[in-house]
Structure formats: C-alpha cells, structure tokens
C-alpha cells in the first residue's frame, strides 16, 4: 500500500489509523501478551518500533496475521467450528 503524506496533519492521521500498540494488537488478534511476544520472537510479527515497555505495529501486518490465523485454525482445528 502506498501513502502520500503531505503535511503534519496527514502524518498524525496516518499514525492514529495505521499504527497499533501492543495492547491494541492483543484486542485485534484476541491473543495473550505471551502469545504476542512469541509471535514477535519467532518472526511471525515484526514491530516497526520497540520502546522500553511497548511495541508498535502496522495495522496492515496485524490484519494479515489475523487472516492467516483464521486459515490455520480452520485447517488444523476444524472440529472447533
């Protein structure tokens, strides 16, 4: 996806809509903090920035992982549905 950021307001709008904190990722994916840390450690999710107590992720990456996990869940746990 391509973005055209012309000014400060565009940048702020982009960050608010497209950058997620670890806590927001937990909600979107419906996983525990330990699972999120495991996904990062195994390279399944790559934060765009790591802070001392938090990580930042792109919404696009999180949405892609959410779709992948749905596919894997239906493939390996079809009896749960």
C-alpha angles and dihedrals in degrees: 000000000000125000130196112204111185103169146001094278091054090050093050091048090050094050093047093051104033108031120075131193122224091260091054090048090053089056095045095047096034093226135129124257089252090055091049091050089049091051090052094045091050092048095245090122124027119200117222090216135011118209127187093268105012145037129219123219136185113250090225091061092047093049090050091051090048091056092046091051091051090053093047092047093053091045098049102027106034092148091065093068 
